Amino acid sequence: MSNGEKEVAVLYSGGTDSTASAAILAGQYDAVHLLTFARHGFFGADNSNYNAGKLIAHFPDVHISHKVLETTALAEYVTAHRRWHYIRKYGFFTLQNCGFCALLNHIGTLSYCLKHGIKNSADGITHDWPFFPGHMDKVIDRFREWYASFGITYHTPVLHFEIDKPMTYIDKISGFQSAHEEKPEANTTGRLLHRMGLSDTDNYKGTDIDKKAQARCYQFAIPNLFIYWMFRGPERWDEYEAIVVEYFSSLMEDTRALVEGYFERSERRELFAFLDEEA
């Protein structure tokens, strides 16, 4: 394999899932690039250093680097581009802030791969948020095709890992940790990290450890209100899925043109300034 094929860029939040994904990939590649993207609306992106440091110490024979890159300019452009066109066509579906976040992070990862000749990208996506675009199988398939069109393979090492019953929302925002159901034999990302010696517990999602390991964001509240209260997505899954896939497929085509414009004609250079940042 060429050097680019022996390297992988990981969209890295610093949380359990992305850390488990990076740990798996560290056993398969010579170099792992952990990419954390900071933007307006995120709090504590540097928290990702917590688990990134553990990975670097745990895999001394693998070149693991970690960068925190500022992408606010790109975020503002992508969310505003053709905004009225999409509002007229998709209405309240344009409130999918978490879908935009995933798209922006993938643009950043793709661009980093193209700049450095890396042929593999990955993230820690699972099925724990099934109504958010980046966690939906058909949208994930579109992302695979999108990366492949640039000669890059998109990996999802923990996509089919089992999910512990999550901590309740009120517990997460209050800091109170009531008992929540666990599946002791489940193959979860938390148990993988525990077995590998990268965590002291099987599951710390929603706890104080989790809060200091990754960025915090509360923009998911808006799409949640739309998905569950207005559109009633669980009762209308097929319709919901079809609209989301169509919408985000269109957004990917828009961003394909944006990325090609930058790399082929040096257009919109200000939006890609993060590629010149150092951690």
Secondary structure, DSSP 4 states (H G I P E B T S, - for coil): --GGGGEEEEE--SSHHHHHHHHHHHTT-SEEEEEEEE-TT-B-GGGGHHHHHHHHHH-TTSEEEEEEEE-HHHHHHHHHTTHHHHHHHHGGGGG-HHHHHHHHHHHHHHHHHHHHT--EEE----SSSTTSGGGSHHHHHHHHHHHHTTT-EEE-TTTTS--PPPPPHHHHHH---------TT---HHHHHHHHTS-SSS--TTSHHHHHHS-B--TTHHHHIIIIIIS-GGGGHHHHHHHHHHHHHHHHHHHHHHHHHHHHH-TTGGGGGGGG---
